[in-house]
Amino acid sequence: MDKSTERYRITVGGGGLEIHSSEGNSLSFTATEALMLLDILKNEEENLKVLADQASPLPVRIRF
């Protein structure tokens, strides 16, 4: 089995939100920008779930 690796590290602090990739790239958002991003992601949640399900290599879905 392949060893799992961390692809992204997300930290929330006094300066806002920071996303760091395992490749060394980073994104920084102020608190206001992070809230705007959160709102966009909430609005797109259903579309993102459909896309993730379509991309999943597992043919069977188990939901609780």
N, C-alpha and C positions, 0 to 999 in steps of 0.2 A: 504494500500500500504506500502511496506517496505521502510524504510528510506535508502537512498543511502549512501554508505560509500566510503571514499577515500581509494583505495587499495595501490596506489603508489604515492610518491611525488618525482618529478624530479627537481633538481636544477643544474644550470650551473653557475659556478663562476670562479674565478681566478685560482683555482686548477684543473679545469676540470668539469666533470659531476658526480653527485651523485644521486643514486636512492635509496629511502628509502621505505620499505614496511610498511604497517600498523601493521605487526607483530613484527617490530623492527629490521628486517634485513636490511642491506645496502650494496650497491655496489659502488665502487668509480673507476672512469676512468680518466686517464690523458687526456688532449685535443687530443693528437694523438690517444690514444686508443678509445676515443669517436668517432672520425672521421672514424676510421676503422670499428667500430660497425655500424655507420650510413651507410657506404658504403655497408656492408653486408646486412643490413635491406632493403636498396633500391633495391639491386639485388634480394632479396627474396620477394619483395612486392606482386607480383602477386600470388605466392604460399600461402603467408600468408592471402591474401584476400579470396582465395578459401577455405582455412581451416576455416577461420572465418565464411564465409557464410554457410559452412557445419555444423558448431557447433551452429549456431544461432537457437533459438527456434521459430523464426518467419518464417512462410512459405512464406510470401509475401515480396518482396523487392521493395522499392521505391527509385529511384535514380533521382537526379536533375542534 
